[in-house]
């Protein structure tokens, strides 16, 4: 479907700042400012925790039954509530039955959340090496009517960093996506949130591996329309959105969609804090306040590509840390502020050809999306290097993509919050086919 294009006036809020960060001061705290940066990083992690939304925990509706694919929808579902620790919904059947990408393995209805009907879903997807896997996620269908044309639109929201432990899965605690999700539901859009590979389901989460994350984001949309109780129709308008890890997931979904899911009527993508170039992001984290995210990325790449053999590079401290953090959530990164990769390895794996090849495979920019894109980034982002985000914007523009770009004066977490209104306004314009301002 053709999309409306240039306009003299932008329908989205004006940029917080049109000035890019200087190359010499990307906002990453240096060692000389260690104590102040540690305090700020503690505030960042506390902010993520404070955004937690217990009302969005994975609690089955009273009497809810698990419905497996192909089963008739029961008139009166019945299954007892289960705690996060004992919930076996997240364990796939063994062997996993054959199924197409987005085909549902099982689902259940849960308590209403944010005035929306809520469904927990397990579905088929494809991982970074082409294997069929089971992934879980959540579908939120608002009680608010969709007042636009066509079926109710769907936004696949790719979650930001939760960690690698199953208890951190987005479908269990839809927390800091709330600034995006609430206004989306109020506009009558359905919102779906994938857990990604290995987050909730068995196995280590393939953190920041775009080839896997993008497919999980796409297949979450397919799965939502394959659950009869949601009332969502295939063929309606679709958008991808995310921040940080989720910004990468959303953009990977956009780059993969034309070949992987050409049947989707994708109309737009909004992504902030995008880790487009993992090598550059890693270099910016090593020895800095957010070093813990580099460790998570190493765990995730190793989980996706076993031939990388991370353990063979680890020293004794590295092995102890690796074993201790198999179930780590995002707050564990605080303990690693200002550490560096040499403290955990005998040889830096990121400099090895096998690792560099996989990092290159997961670099965004080679296949610009066919639909309008809104990118935004904090000038003082201390976690995801601003320079590589600007490079992605430039590469998309050079390839002829329709890009709306915005700098925000702020660090990583604050930019997520200040960027949310612009995301919702941009996607609203895409669903309603309004003109938009380009920044290429």
Secondary structure, 3 states (H helix, E strand, C coil): CCCCCCCCCCCCCCCCECCCCCCCCCCCCCHHHHHHHHHHHHHHHHHHHHCCCHHHECCECCCCCCEECCCCCCCCCCCCCCCCCCCHHHCCCCCCCCCCCCCEEEEEEEEEECCEEEEEEEEEEECCCCCEEEEEEEEEEECCCCCCCCCCCEEEEECCCCECCHHHCCCCECCCCHHHHHHHHHCCCEEEEECCCCCCCCCCCCCCCHHHHHHHHHHHHHHHHCCHHHCCCCCCEEEEEEECHHHHHHHHHHHHHHHHCCCCEEEEEEEECCCCCHHHHHHHHCCCCCHHHHHHHHHHHHHHCHHHCHHHHECHHHHHHHHHCCCCEHHHHHHHCCCCHHHCECCCHHHCHHHHHHHHHCCCCCCCCCCEEEEEEECCCCCCCHHHHHHHHHHHHHCCCCEEEEEECCCHHHHHHHHHHHHHHHHHHHHCCCCCCCCC
